[in-house]
Amino acid sequence: MDNSLTGLLITLVVVAAVFMMARALMLWYWKVDEQVALAKEQNQLLREIREALTQRSATSAPSTSSEPPTERQQAAIAILRDGWRMKDEG
């Protein structure tokens, strides 16, 4: 009975090690970490766009005292605006 328990434990350790190596290989191959980083950056840009649009819609006319959008926000707004134009045209 002791030998079967030892064999089972060794088998489980080997299977777990192979699983972890295969998982690491798959994550590297499909570049999951890069996709997660890009998704986080995209979420941040969307938050900035939402804030900029909320600030613009809160005031009917742009005031001279408010801060202009950052370069990053302007680029994101331009991308959204161009995407909406393409959607309307298509």
N, C-alpha and C positions, 0 to 999 in steps of 0.2 A: 504494500500500500504506500510506503514511503517513496519508492521509486516512481510510482505513477504520479504522485503529487509533485515530485521534483521535475519530472518530465513535462507535466502540465504547466508548471510555472515557467520553465525554460521556453516552452512553446509560446506562451503568452507574451513573454518579454521579447522574443524574436519577432512575433507578429506585430507587436506594438512598435518596435524599432523600424520594421519594414514599412509599416503604415506611416509613421512620422517622416521617414525619408521620402516616400512616394508623395506625401502631402506637400513637403517642402519643394520637391521637384515640380509638382503641378503648379503651385503658387508662383514659383519663379518663371516657369514657362509661359503661363498666361498673364504674367506681370500684374498680379492682383494688387500688390502693394502700390504700384504706380496708378492703377485705376482708382484705388481708394483715395490716394492723395489728390488726384485730379477731381474726383467727386467732391471732396472737401473744399477744394479751391472754388469749384463751381457753385457750391452752396454759399460760400462766403460772398462771391460776386453777386449772386441772386439776392442775398440779404442787403448788400450795398445798393443794388438797383431798387429794391423795394423801399429802402429808406429814402433814396433820392426822389423816387416817384411820389412817395407819401409827402415829403417836404414840398414838392412842387404843387401837388394837388391841395395841400393845406392852405396855400396862399393863391389867390386867383391871378395875381400879377407877380412876377418875380421881383423881389425887393433887392435893393443894392447892398443891404447890410448882410444878407445871407451868404454863406460860403459857397463858392462855386463847386460843382462836383469835381472829385479828383480825376486825374487822367484815367485811372483804372475804371472809375464809374462811367466816365464819358465813353470809353471804348465799349464797355458792356452795354450801355444804353444804345449806342450806334449799332451794335450787333443785333440787339433785340428789334430795333426799329427796322433794319434792313430785312430781318427775318419775317417781320410782319408784312412788309411790302411784298416780299416774295410769295407769302401765303395768300395775300389779297389778289396778286396777279395770276396765280395758278389756279 
